Amino acid sequence: MNNFSVIIVVFIIFLFGAIALKLTLEISKNVKIAENFRKQLLARLEKLPIINMLGKRNIDINKYLYSVPIIDIEKQLHNCDECSAKKECKDLLEKETEVEADYSFCANDDEFGNLNDK
């Protein structure tokens, strides 16, 4: 191997190393951004009865945040915020019930039911 070939090989190795480092840094940055976004989403959930409804239905909030697509969570937040059955929801959520309650009034009933099936 002549000197030129060695220089080319070293350059290619250096280039691949730089690309790998850049990808690692970008992935790390995106993970942090996603984590902050999910924290903000959790704060929004905590302002609405939806967080308590998830608890009543034995849906783990962390599993919910990481397994449900963001667009679906946004839709469910909107449904909860615009819900016309807020009084019925509040009454149910304040009750200490051991038996399976009727959640059919909830605008997110179908979506939450599907989460429990998984």
SULMOCOR-V228829 format. One record per helix or strand of 3 or more residues. SS is the DSSP state (A for helix, B for strand). FROM is the first residue (numbers start at 1). TO is the last residue. Records with the same first field share a line. If there is no record, write none. Layout:
BEGIN
SS = FROM-TO  FROM-TO
END
This chain:
BEGIN
A = 3-46  50-56  61-67  70-81  86-94  109-117
END
